[in-house]
Amino acid sequence: MPRPEPITTTLSTRGQVVLPRPVRAALGWRPGMRLTVETADDGLWLRPAPVFEVTRPENVFGCLAADGPPRSIAEMDAGVLAEAKRRHEGD
Protein backbone atom coordinates (compact mmCIF):
# COMPACT_ATOMS: atom_id res chain seq x y z
CA MET A 1 0.00 0.00 0.00
CA PRO A 2 1.55 3.35 -0.99
CA ARG A 3 2.18 5.92 1.71
CA PRO A 4 0.13 9.11 1.44
CA GLU A 5 1.91 12.27 0.34
CA PRO A 6 3.33 14.03 3.42
CA ILE A 7 1.62 17.20 4.59
CA THR A 8 3.97 20.06 5.41
CA THR A 9 3.60 22.99 7.78
CA THR A 10 5.90 25.78 8.97
CA LEU A 11 7.40 26.57 12.36
CA SER A 12 6.71 30.22 13.24
CA THR A 13 9.21 32.61 14.84
CA ARG A 14 7.25 32.11 18.07
CA GLY A 15 7.74 28.33 17.93
CA GLN A 16 4.17 27.62 16.85
CA VAL A 17 3.13 24.96 14.34
CA VAL A 18 -0.26 24.84 12.65
CA LEU A 19 -1.63 21.32 12.34
CA PRO A 20 -3.44 21.17 9.00
CA ARG A 21 -7.21 20.68 9.15
CA PRO A 22 -7.21 17.19 7.58
CA VAL A 23 -4.80 15.98 10.27
CA ARG A 24 -6.85 17.52 13.11
CA ALA A 25 -10.06 16.13 11.66
CA ALA A 26 -8.62 12.63 11.23
CA LEU A 27 -7.46 12.62 14.86
CA GLY A 28 -10.55 14.33 16.27
CA TRP A 29 -8.41 17.12 17.78
CA ARG A 30 -10.25 20.33 18.67
CA PRO A 31 -9.06 23.85 19.58
CA GLY A 32 -7.90 24.09 23.17
CA MET A 33 -7.04 20.40 23.40
CA ARG A 34 -3.95 19.77 25.51
CA LEU A 35 -1.19 17.69 23.91
CA THR A 36 1.95 16.08 25.27
CA VAL A 37 5.17 16.54 23.31
CA GLU A 38 7.78 13.78 23.36
CA THR A 39 11.05 13.93 21.47
CA ALA A 40 12.12 10.96 19.36
CA ASP A 41 15.29 10.15 17.43
CA ASP A 42 13.76 11.31 14.17
CA GLY A 43 11.43 14.10 15.39
CA LEU A 44 8.69 14.26 17.96
CA TRP A 45 5.39 12.75 19.02
CA LEU A 46 2.23 14.71 19.78
CA ARG A 47 -0.38 12.87 21.82
CA PRO A 48 -3.54 13.96 23.62
CA ALA A 49 -2.70 14.77 27.24
CA PRO A 50 -4.49 12.67 29.85
CA VAL A 51 -7.61 14.36 31.21
CA PHE A 52 -6.74 13.30 34.76
CA GLU A 53 -3.40 12.82 36.47
CA VAL A 54 -2.27 9.23 36.95
CA THR A 55 -3.44 8.02 40.35
CA ARG A 56 -1.56 5.39 42.30
CA PRO A 57 -3.39 3.20 44.83
CA GLU A 58 -1.03 4.24 47.61
CA ASN A 59 -2.06 7.86 47.07
CA VAL A 60 -5.76 7.17 47.63
CA PHE A 61 -5.88 4.39 50.21
CA GLY A 62 -7.84 5.58 53.18
CA CYS A 63 -9.60 8.44 51.39
CA LEU A 64 -12.88 6.53 51.57
CA ALA A 65 -12.64 5.62 55.22
CA ALA A 66 -15.93 4.73 56.87
CA ASP A 67 -17.02 4.31 60.46
CA GLY A 68 -18.53 1.01 61.49
CA PRO A 69 -18.23 -2.54 60.25
CA PRO A 70 -17.36 -3.40 56.64
CA ARG A 71 -20.32 -3.63 54.25
CA SER A 72 -21.09 -6.56 51.98
CA ILE A 73 -21.29 -6.18 48.22
CA ALA A 74 -25.08 -6.61 48.44
CA GLU A 75 -25.29 -3.77 51.01
CA MET A 76 -23.13 -1.52 48.83
CA ASP A 77 -25.24 -2.32 45.75
CA ALA A 78 -28.40 -1.50 47.71
CA GLY A 79 -26.90 1.81 48.84
CA VAL A 80 -25.92 2.79 45.29
CA LEU A 81 -29.40 1.88 44.02
CA ALA A 82 -31.10 3.86 46.81
CA GLU A 83 -28.99 6.95 46.02
CA ALA A 84 -29.68 6.62 42.28
CA LYS A 85 -33.43 6.45 42.99
CA ARG A 86 -33.19 9.46 45.32
CA ARG A 87 -31.38 11.51 42.68
CA HIS A 88 -33.77 10.43 39.92
CA GLU A 89 -36.83 11.38 41.97
CA GLY A 90 -35.37 14.86 42.44
CA ASP A 91 -35.55 15.57 38.66
C-alpha positions as CSV (number, residue, x, y, z in Angstrom):
1,M,0.0,0.0,0.0
2,P,1.6,3.3,-1.0
3,R,2.2,5.9,1.7
4,P,0.1,9.1,1.4
5,E,1.9,12.3,0.3
6,P,3.3,14.0,3.4
7,I,1.6,17.2,4.6
8,T,4.0,20.1,5.4
9,T,3.6,23.0,7.8
10,T,5.9,25.8,9.0
11,L,7.4,26.6,12.4
12,S,6.7,30.2,13.2
13,T,9.2,32.6,14.8
14,R,7.2,32.1,18.1
15,G,7.7,28.3,17.9
16,Q,4.2,27.6,16.8
17,V,3.1,25.0,14.3
18,V,-0.3,24.8,12.7
19,L,-1.6,21.3,12.3
20,P,-3.4,21.2,9.0
21,R,-7.2,20.7,9.2
22,P,-7.2,17.2,7.6
23,V,-4.8,16.0,10.3
24,R,-6.8,17.5,13.1
25,A,-10.1,16.1,11.7
26,A,-8.6,12.6,11.2
27,L,-7.5,12.6,14.9
28,G,-10.6,14.3,16.3
29,W,-8.4,17.1,17.8
30,R,-10.2,20.3,18.7
31,P,-9.1,23.9,19.6
32,G,-7.9,24.1,23.2
33,M,-7.0,20.4,23.4
34,R,-3.9,19.8,25.5
35,L,-1.2,17.7,23.9
36,T,1.9,16.1,25.3
37,V,5.2,16.5,23.3
38,E,7.8,13.8,23.4
39,T,11.1,13.9,21.5
40,A,12.1,11.0,19.4
41,D,15.3,10.1,17.4
42,D,13.8,11.3,14.2
43,G,11.4,14.1,15.4
44,L,8.7,14.3,18.0
45,W,5.4,12.8,19.0
46,L,2.2,14.7,19.8
47,R,-0.4,12.9,21.8
48,P,-3.5,14.0,23.6
49,A,-2.7,14.8,27.2
50,P,-4.5,12.7,29.8
51,V,-7.6,14.4,31.2
52,F,-6.7,13.3,34.8
53,E,-3.4,12.8,36.5
54,V,-2.3,9.2,36.9
55,T,-3.4,8.0,40.4
56,R,-1.6,5.4,42.3
57,P,-3.4,3.2,44.8
58,E,-1.0,4.2,47.6
59,N,-2.1,7.9,47.1
60,V,-5.8,7.2,47.6
61,F,-5.9,4.4,50.2
62,G,-7.8,5.6,53.2
63,C,-9.6,8.4,51.4
64,L,-12.9,6.5,51.6
65,A,-12.6,5.6,55.2
66,A,-15.9,4.7,56.9
67,D,-17.0,4.3,60.5
68,G,-18.5,1.0,61.5
69,P,-18.2,-2.5,60.3
70,P,-17.4,-3.4,56.6
71,R,-20.3,-3.6,54.3
72,S,-21.1,-6.6,52.0
73,I,-21.3,-6.2,48.2
74,A,-25.1,-6.6,48.4
75,E,-25.3,-3.8,51.0
76,M,-23.1,-1.5,48.8
77,D,-25.2,-2.3,45.7
78,A,-28.4,-1.5,47.7
79,G,-26.9,1.8,48.8
80,V,-25.9,2.8,45.3
81,L,-29.4,1.9,44.0
82,A,-31.1,3.9,46.8
83,E,-29.0,6.9,46.0
84,A,-29.7,6.6,42.3
85,K,-33.4,6.4,43.0
86,R,-33.2,9.5,45.3
87,R,-31.4,11.5,42.7
88,H,-33.8,10.4,39.9
89,E,-36.8,11.4,42.0
90,G,-35.4,14.9,42.4
91,D,-35.6,15.6,38.7
